[in-house]
């Protein structure tokens, strides 16, 4: 049986068992089953830094020159920003049709504490690791990416036999990392079941029903964005049918959906993008780690839905100007909150503040944030795969034009 099918079956079983068991079974589940999920997450996290470091170094040396890095980098970031803006608009569209929260009178005295989002300059400063080993130990992906790029540039500058030795070393390390990921993924069905069961047992249908309209809007919006935008990009640039694209992405999507972590899905996404979607290693090694930190299409879509939901609950009519401000703020915030834990609530807080919506609305959304996070993280890493396909084809076209001009 295909691994993706096994993971999906375990996901369905976790929902069924969780709903049947309910909250009374939580002590048993938390004591005996939840730790298995934690072990699975730790196994995946164990490989994040080795995969990112080794793959990026190999990818950088495969590029051959720094101009190619700049060309890919600028195009990748622009494409991520464009898809982020589209995601917010889709969120508005779905929420505008469904009107989540309309007529719902909810009052709350709860206050959600949200970390202050760092400024753009603080993000740039944090990208440069003062201690690369410490960054790797803390699994701070952006500093690790920068460090790996410097190693790759350094190897290219050295050249010759010594450079070849280092390239072969990092290449071998990357291959070993992929093999270990394959071993870890064989335990994914068990890990997914153990991760999802406590969430379902704790929340159950009674907690989710009052806010089911928000969950439905985010879920539908994510499906529309994935099919309408991502599969279209994969078809137009990579000649992948939607079925081929989602089949290639399925394992990474399910891991992201269950773990709510783009970083946790990154090793699987890198492996499958090369093996199943045909993306070259040099492109995937750069585009995917970058996307795991700055591509937040799912979070952007969630902001569009949640801002309209909060406006409806508090009886506020959003103007087109406010909606445009949400699109602009949300798009820029996707870079400003790159790699920050709890980025979804931080971005939502920034958006609510920018259009003067009640900050108390955060408390309403925070209760179901874990459920919403599953959908938005799944969409985020799907976008990473689609952009990797686009950039890979762009580089192939560039190489073909260059070869034709030379001839």
C-alpha positions in Angstrom: 0.0 0.0 0.0 1.2 3.5 -0.9 2.6 5.4 2.1 0.3 8.4 1.5 -2.7 6.1 1.7 -1.4 4.5 4.9 -1.0 8.0 6.4 -4.5 9.1 5.3 -6.0 5.9 6.8 -4.2 6.6 10.1 -5.5 10.2 10.0 -9.1 9.0 9.6 -8.7 6.4 12.3 -7.3 9.0 14.7 -10.4 11.2 14.1 -12.8 8.3 14.6 -11.1 6.9 17.7 -10.6 10.5 19.2 -14.3 11.3 18.8 -15.4 8.0 20.3 -12.9 8.2 23.2 -13.5 11.8 23.9 -12.0 13.9 26.8 -12.4 11.1 29.5 -9.7 9.1 27.7 -7.3 12.0 27.6 -5.2 10.9 30.6 -4.6 7.5 29.0 -3.9 9.0 25.6 -1.6 11.7 26.9 0.4 9.2 28.9 0.7 6.3 26.5 0.0 7.5 22.9 1.0 11.2 22.7 4.6 10.4 23.5 4.8 8.2 20.4 3.8 11.2 18.3 6.5 13.3 20.0 9.1 10.6 19.2 8.0 10.7 15.5 8.3 14.6 15.4 11.7 14.4 17.1 12.9 11.9 14.4 11.9 14.3 11.7 13.3 17.4 13.5 16.5 15.4 13.9 17.0 15.6 10.1 16.0 19.2 9.4 19.4 20.8 10.0 21.4 18.1 8.2 19.2 18.1 5.2 19.0 21.9 4.9 22.8 22.4 5.5 24.0 19.6 3.2 21.5 20.1 0.4 22.0 23.9 0.3 25.8 23.5 0.1 25.4 20.9 -2.7 22.8 23.1 -4.4 25.0 26.2 -4.1 28.0 24.4 -5.6 25.8 22.9 -8.3 24.7 26.4 -9.3 28.3 27.2 -10.3 28.1 30.9 -9.9 26.6 33.5 -7.5 24.7 35.3 -10.3 22.4 32.3 -10.6 21.7 32.4 -6.9 20.7 36.0 -7.1 18.5 35.4 -10.2 16.7 32.5 -8.5 16.4 34.3 -5.2 14.7 37.4 -6.5 12.2 35.5 -8.6 11.4 33.1 -5.8 10.7 35.8 -3.2 8.5 37.8 -5.7 6.5 34.7 -6.6 6.0 33.9 -2.9 4.7 37.4 -2.3 2.4 37.3 -5.3 0.8 34.0 -4.2 0.5 35.4 -0.7 -1.5 38.4 -1.9 -3.7 36.1 -4.0 -4.3 33.9 -0.9 -5.6 36.8 1.1 -8.0 37.8 -1.7 -9.3 34.2 -1.9 -9.8 34.2 1.9 -11.9 37.4 1.5 -13.9 35.9 -1.3 -14.8 32.7 0.5 -15.6 34.5 3.8 -17.6 37.1 1.8 -19.8 34.4 0.4 -20.2 32.4 3.6 -20.3 35.3 6.1 -18.8 33.4 9.0 -19.8 34.9 12.4 -22.7 36.9 11.0 -25.4 37.1 13.6 -23.2 35.3 16.2 -23.1 37.2 19.4 -19.9 36.2 21.2 -18.5 38.1 24.1 -15.1 37.3 25.6 -13.0 38.7 28.4 -10.1 36.5 27.4 -6.9 38.2 26.4 -4.5 36.6 24.0 -0.9 37.6 24.5 0.9 37.8 21.2 4.6 38.4 20.8 5.5 41.6 19.1 6.5 41.0 15.5 10.1 41.9 14.7 10.9 44.7 12.3 12.3 43.9 8.8 15.8 45.1 9.9 15.6 42.8 13.0 14.8 39.9 10.6 17.8 40.7 8.5 20.1 40.9 11.5 18.7 37.6 12.9 19.5 36.0 9.5 23.2 36.4 10.0 24.4 33.8 12.6 26.9 35.0 15.2 27.3 31.4 16.1 26.3 29.0 13.3 26.6 26.0 15.6 24.2 27.6 18.1 21.8 28.3 15.2 21.9 24.7 14.1 21.4 23.5 17.7 18.3 25.7 18.0 17.2 24.7 14.4 16.9 28.4 13.3 16.4 27.8 9.6 17.2 31.3 8.2 20.6 31.6 9.8 21.4 28.0 8.8 20.4 28.8 5.2 22.7 31.9 5.2 25.6 29.9 6.7 25.1 27.1 4.1 25.2 29.6 1.3 28.4 31.1 2.5 30.0 27.6 2.7 28.8 27.0 -0.9 30.3 30.3 -2.1 33.5 29.6 -0.2 33.9 26.1 -1.8 33.3 27.7 -5.3 36.0 30.3 -4.6 38.5 27.7 -3.4 37.9 25.4 -6.5 40.2 22.6 -7.6 40.8 19.3 -5.9 40.1 20.6 -2.3 36.7 21.9 -3.4 35.9 18.6 -5.1 36.5 16.7 -1.8 34.2 19.0 0.1 31.5 18.8 -2.6 31.6 15.0 -2.5 31.5 15.0 1.3 28.4 17.2 1.5 26.8 15.3 -1.4 27.3 12.0 0.4 25.9 13.6 3.7 22.8 14.8 1.8 22.2 11.3 0.3 22.6 9.7 3.8 20.1 12.2 5.1 17.5 11.3 2.5 17.9 7.6 3.3 17.3 8.3 7.0 14.2 10.3 6.1 13.0 7.3 4.1 13.4 5.1 7.2 11.7 7.7 9.5 8.8 8.0 7.0 8.1 4.3 7.2 6.8 5.0 10.7 4.7 8.0 9.6 1.3 6.2 9.9 1.9 5.4 13.5 3.3 8.9 14.2 0.4 10.7 12.5 -2.2 8.6 14.5 -0.4 9.4 17.8 -0.2 13.1 17.0 -3.7 13.7 15.9 -5.6 11.5 18.5 -5.0 13.8 21.5 -6.1 16.9 19.5 -9.4 15.3 18.4 -10.0 13.8 21.9 -9.4 17.1 23.6 -11.4 19.4 21.2 -14.1 17.1 20.0 -17.1 18.4 18.0 -18.8 20.4 20.8 -15.9 22.9 21.0 -15.6 23.2 17.3 -19.3 23.6 16.3 -19.7 27.3 17.3 -16.7 28.2 15.1 -17.3 25.5 12.4 -18.0 28.2 9.8 -14.5 29.7 10.2 -12.9 26.3 9.9 -15.0 25.5 6.8 -14.1 28.8 5.2 -10.3 28.3 5.8 -10.5 24.6 4.5 -12.5 25.5 1.4 -10.2 28.5 0.7 -7.1 26.3 1.0 -8.5 23.8 -1.4 -9.4 26.6 -3.9 -5.9 28.1 -3.7 -4.1 24.7 -3.9 -6.1 23.6 -7.0 -6.7 27.0 -8.7 -3.2 28.5 -8.1 -0.7 25.8 -7.3 -1.8 23.1 -9.6 -2.1 25.7 -12.4 1.5 26.8 -11.8 2.6 23.1 -11.8 0.7 22.5 -15.1 1.7 25.6 -17.0 5.4 25.6 -16.0 6.1 21.9 -15.2 3.6 20.1 -17.3 2.3 18.2 -14.3 -1.4 17.4 -14.2 -3.1 18.2 -10.9 -3.2 14.5 -10.1 0.5 14.1 -10.7 1.3 17.3 -8.7 -0.8 16.4 -5.6 0.3 12.8 -5.7 3.9 14.0 -5.6 3.1 16.4 -2.8 0.8 14.1 -0.8 3.3 12.7 1.8 4.6 16.2 2.6 1.1 17.7 2.7 -0.1 15.0 5.2 2.9 15.5 7.4 2.4 19.3 7.4 -1.3 18.8 8.1 -0.6 16.6 11.1 2.4 18.4 12.6 1.4 22.0 11.8 5.1 22.5 11.0 6.6 23.6 7.7 10.0 22.7 9.0 8.9 19.2 9.9 7.6 18.7 6.4 10.7 20.2 4.8 12.9 17.1 4.6 10.0 15.0 3.1 9.2 17.9 0.7 12.8 18.1 -0.5 13.1 14.4 -1.1 9.8 14.0 -2.9 10.2 17.2 -5.1 13.3 15.7 -6.5 12.2 12.1 -6.8 8.5 12.5 -7.7 8.2 16.0 -9.3 11.5 16.0 -11.1 12.8 19.3 -9.6 16.6 19.6 -9.8 18.5 19.4 -6.6 20.2 22.8 -6.9 16.8 24.5 -7.3 14.9 22.5 -4.6 17.8 22.9 -2.2 17.4 26.6 -2.3 13.7 27.3 -3.0 12.1 24.8 -0.5 14.1 25.8 2.7 13.4 29.5 1.8 9.7 28.8 1.3 9.5 26.9 4.6 10.4 30.1 6.4 8.9 33.0 4.4 6.0 31.4 2.3 2.8 31.8 4.3 0.0 31.6 1.8 -2.1 29.4 4.2 -1.6 31.9 7.0 -2.5 34.8 4.6 -5.7 33.1 3.6 -6.5 32.5 7.2 -6.1 36.2 7.9 -8.5 37.1 5.2 -11.2 34.8 6.6 -10.5 35.6 10.3 -10.5 39.4 9.8 -14.0 39.2 8.1 -15.2 36.8 10.8 -14.1 39.1 13.6 -15.6 42.1 11.8 -19.0 40.2 11.5 -19.0 39.1 15.2 -18.5 42.7 16.4 -20.9 44.1 13.8 -18.3 46.1 11.8 -18.5 46.6 8.0 -15.1 46.5 6.4 -14.5 49.0 3.6 -12.7 48.1 0.4 -9.9 50.4 1.6 -9.6 48.3 4.8 -9.6 45.1 2.8 -6.8 46.5 0.6 -4.8 47.4 3.7 -5.2 43.9 5.0 -3.9 42.5 1.7 -0.9 44.8 1.8 -0.2 44.4 5.5 -0.6 40.6 5.4 1.8 40.3 2.4 4.5 42.3 4.0 4.0 40.6 7.4 4.7 37.3 5.8 8.4 38.4 5.5 8.4 40.3 8.8 7.4 37.2 10.8 9.5 34.7 8.9 10.6 31.9 11.1 8.9 33.3 14.2 6.9 30.8 16.4 3.2 31.5 16.5 3.5 33.6 13.3 -0.2 33.1 12.5 -1.5 35.0 15.5 1.3 37.6 15.2 0.3 38.3 11.6 -3.4 38.4 12.5 -2.7 40.8 15.4 -0.8 43.1 13.0 -3.6 43.0 10.5 -6.3 43.7 13.1 -4.3 46.7 14.4 -3.8 48.1 10.9 -7.5 48.3 10.2 -8.6 49.1 13.8 -10.5 45.8 14.3 -11.0 44.7 18.0 -8.0 42.9 19.3 -10.3 40.9 21.5 -11.2 38.9 18.4 -7.9 37.1 18.7 -9.3 35.2 21.7 -12.1 33.9 19.5 -9.8 32.5 16.9 -7.1 31.3 19.3 -9.4 28.6 20.6 -9.4 26.9 17.2 -6.0 28.0 16.1 -4.5 24.5 16.3 -7.2 23.2 13.9 -6.8 26.1 11.5 -3.0 25.7 11.7 -3.3 22.2 10.1 -4.9 23.6 7.0 -2.7 26.7 6.6 0.5 24.7 7.1 -0.5 22.1 4.6 -1.2 24.9 2.0 2.1 26.6 2.8 4.3 23.6 1.9 2.1 22.8 -1.1 3.0 26.3 -2.4 6.7 25.6 -1.7 6.5 22.6 -4.1 4.7 24.6 -6.8 7.1 27.4 -6.7 10.0 25.0 -6.8 8.6 23.5 -10.0 8.2 27.0 -11.6 11.7 28.0 -10.7 13.2 24.8 -11.9 11.5 25.2 -15.3 12.6 28.9 -15.4 16.2 27.8 -14.9 15.9 25.2 -17.7 14.5 27.8 -20.0 17.3 30.2 -19.1 19.9 27.5 -19.8 18.3 26.7 -23.1 18.3 30.3 -24.2 21.9 30.8 -23.2 23.0 27.7 -25.1 21.0 28.8 -28.1 22.7 32.3 -28.0 26.1 30.7 -27.6 25.5 28.5 -30.7 
